[in-house]
Amino acid sequence: MMFYEYSHASNNVLDGLNMFDGTDAHYFHTGSRGHHSVWDSRLFNYGSWEVLRYLLSYARWWLEEYKFDGYRFDGVTSMMYKISLIK
């Protein structure tokens, strides 16, 4: 089983997707909606075709390469809702 953190990504500029193309909006929401204050991380823009393509191809690669039989998704509520219940 593969454990996924698709709910958020690294806030770092040098080793993550943040500022990958010189902007902070290619894969993530802009403004405060693009940051998770509790996890100190970036939040993907799931409405973007490129984000969906990236995340699905990433999941497919792991499945085909390592033959995982299932996935566990963490932080699903931050993927589904615009507000956070975590204070």
Residue pairs with C-beta under 8 A, 6 or more apart in sequence:
1 68
1 69
1 70
1 71
1 72
2 62
2 63
2 66
2 68
2 70
2 71
2 72
3 71
3 72
3 74
4 59
4 71
4 72
4 73
4 74
5 74
5 75
6 44
6 55
6 73
6 75
6 79
7 43
7 44
7 73
7 74
7 75
7 76
7 77
7 78
7 79
8 36
8 39
8 41
8 42
8 43
8 44
8 75
8 78
9 16
9 17
9 18
9 27
9 28
9 41
9 42
9 43
9 44
10 16
10 17
10 18
10 41
10 42
11 18
11 35
11 40
11 41
11 42
12 18
13 19
16 42
17 26
17 27
17 28
17 42
18 24
18 28
18 42
20 26
20 27
24 30
24 34
24 42
25 34
25 45
26 50
27 42
27 44
27 45
27 48
27 50
27 51
27 54
28 34
28 42
28 43
28 44
28 45
29 43
29 44
29 45
33 43
33 82
34 42
34 43
34 45
35 41
35 42
35 43
36 42
36 43
36 78
36 84
38 84
38 86
39 75
43 78
44 51
44 55
44 79
45 51
46 52
46 79
59 71
62 68
73 79
77 84
77 85
78 84
